[in-house]
Each structure stands twice: as C-alpha cells, then as structure tokens.
Amino acid sequence: MAVIGFNYNTISAVRKPVPKGEVKINNNVSIKDVETQHVQLGKTKQETLKVSFEFISKYEPNFGEIKLEGDIIFAEDEKIIKEVSDEWKKNKKLSKEVLTNVMNNVLGRCNIQAMVLSRDINLPPPLPLPKVQSKD
C-alpha cells in the first residue's frame, strides 16, 4: 500500500503544574475508522483507503497530554481496498500487513510531531532520546 496523503485534524498539547515524584509517559495509537474514498489523480478517479487515527502521549500523574488526530490515505488495487474496507466494517479489524503499514506510518509522523510539541510547551520528550556518556 502506498501512502498518498497524511493529514492532522487535531493537534493538542497541554502542560499542567509539575507533580511531585516520578512522571510516567504512556503513548497510545488507535485506529478510529476506515473508509473508502475516491481521489482524483489527474484525469482518473481512484478508490483509496482513508484510515482515521488517534495518537496520545499521556504524562502521569495528570501532568500533561499531547493528542494528535488525523487521517492517512493509501492507494492500492481496488480489490484489496474493498477487502480491507469490508473487513473493517464487519469486524473493526485490519489484517496484520495493513495494520503494520498503518502503524509504522502513523508512528513515524506522530512521534516526530509529539517531540516538537513537547519541546515547545516544556514537557519531557515522549520517547527516550539518545544520551552521550563519558568514559572515565
């Protein structure tokens, strides 16, 4: 499946007063909806797969939250698009192959955006950053 579009619909970052004690960061991605849509590519209309997602980084205990919602658009053979769409409508599930592709694309974009947002509002990064250690 080829990604032909990626859109954020909601970008939210909230920081509250720093709590005492240890701060834990929980990241979660969920698929909210899957639907087909027609996209005009030149003079041709192509059926595509639109996957709506939600990415959340929660800082506990109630310290902050980064929330990103959006859509990712995939182009693929119409038969495969129909199979994926039908499976979602029936069971609210995606095949391992499709889910892996969706998650890798969403995480690749959202992790970077969450890092920028965390820096901008002075939250700890939602992912551990590499650190240099000196040898004595």
C-alpha positions in Angstrom: 0.0 0.0 0.0 1.3 3.4 -0.9 0.7 6.5 1.2 -0.7 9.3 -0.9 -1.9 11.6 1.9 -1.4 12.3 5.6 -3.4 15.0 7.4 -3.7 16.1 11.0 -7.2 17.2 12.0 -6.5 17.9 15.7 -3.2 18.9 17.3 -3.4 19.5 21.1 -0.7 19.8 23.8 -1.4 20.6 27.4 1.0 21.0 30.3 -0.1 21.3 33.9 1.9 22.2 37.0 4.7 19.7 37.6 3.7 16.9 40.1 5.9 15.7 42.9 7.5 12.3 42.3 8.1 10.3 39.2 6.4 11.2 35.8 5.4 8.4 33.6 4.7 8.8 29.9 2.2 6.4 28.2 2.0 6.5 24.4 -1.0 5.0 22.5 -2.2 4.8 18.9 -5.6 3.7 17.9 -7.5 3.3 14.7 -10.8 5.2 14.8 -12.3 4.4 11.4 -11.5 3.0 8.0 -13.4 4.0 4.9 -13.0 4.2 1.1 -13.0 7.4 -0.8 -12.5 8.4 -4.4 -9.5 10.6 -5.2 -9.0 12.4 -8.4 -5.5 11.6 -9.7 -5.1 13.6 -13.0 -8.0 12.6 -15.2 -8.5 9.3 -13.3 -10.6 8.7 -10.2 -9.0 6.1 -7.9 -10.6 4.4 -4.9 -8.4 4.8 -1.8 -8.4 3.8 1.8 -8.8 6.5 4.4 -7.7 5.4 7.9 -8.5 7.8 10.8 -6.2 7.6 13.8 -5.6 9.0 17.3 -2.2 9.3 18.9 -1.9 10.2 22.6 1.0 10.8 24.9 -0.2 11.0 28.5 2.0 12.3 31.2 1.0 10.8 34.5 0.1 11.7 37.2 -2.1 14.2 35.3 0.9 16.3 34.2 0.2 16.8 30.5 -1.1 15.4 27.3 -0.2 15.5 23.6 -3.0 14.4 21.3 -2.9 14.1 17.5 -5.8 13.0 15.4 -5.8 12.7 11.6 -6.1 10.6 8.5 -3.8 8.6 6.3 -4.7 7.9 2.7 -3.5 4.7 1.0 -3.6 3.8 -2.7 -3.8 0.2 -3.7 -5.6 -2.1 -6.1 -9.3 -1.7 -5.8 -9.8 -5.4 -4.9 -7.5 -5.0 -1.9 -9.1 -1.7 -0.9 -12.6 -3.4 -0.9 -11.3 -6.4 1.1 -9.8 -4.1 3.8 -12.9 -1.9 3.9 -15.2 -4.9 4.2 -13.2 -6.5 7.0 -13.2 -3.2 8.9 -17.0 -2.8 8.5 -17.6 -6.4 9.6 -15.1 -6.9 12.5 -13.4 -3.5 13.1 -10.1 -5.1 12.4 -7.2 -4.7 9.9 -5.0 -7.5 8.6 -1.5 -7.7 10.2 0.1 -6.5 7.0 -2.2 -3.5 6.6 -2.1 -2.7 10.4 1.7 -2.8 10.4 1.8 -0.4 7.4 -0.7 2.0 9.0 1.0 2.0 12.4 4.6 2.4 11.0 3.4 5.5 9.0 1.4 7.0 11.9 4.2 6.4 14.4 6.8 7.8 12.1 4.9 11.1 11.7 3.3 11.4 15.1 6.4 10.6 17.2 8.3 13.5 15.5 5.3 15.9 15.9 4.9 14.9 19.6 8.7 15.5 20.1 8.4 19.1 18.7 5.2 19.8 20.7 6.7 18.5 23.9 9.7 20.8 23.4 7.5 23.8 22.6 5.5 23.5 25.9 8.3 22.2 28.1 7.2 18.6 28.6 9.7 15.8 28.7 10.1 14.1 25.3 7.6 11.3 24.9 10.3 9.0 23.7 13.7 8.5 25.2 16.5 10.4 23.4 19.9 9.0 22.9 22.4 10.3 25.5 26.2 10.6 25.4 28.1 9.0 28.3 31.6 9.9 29.1 34.2 7.2 29.8 36.3 7.8 32.9 
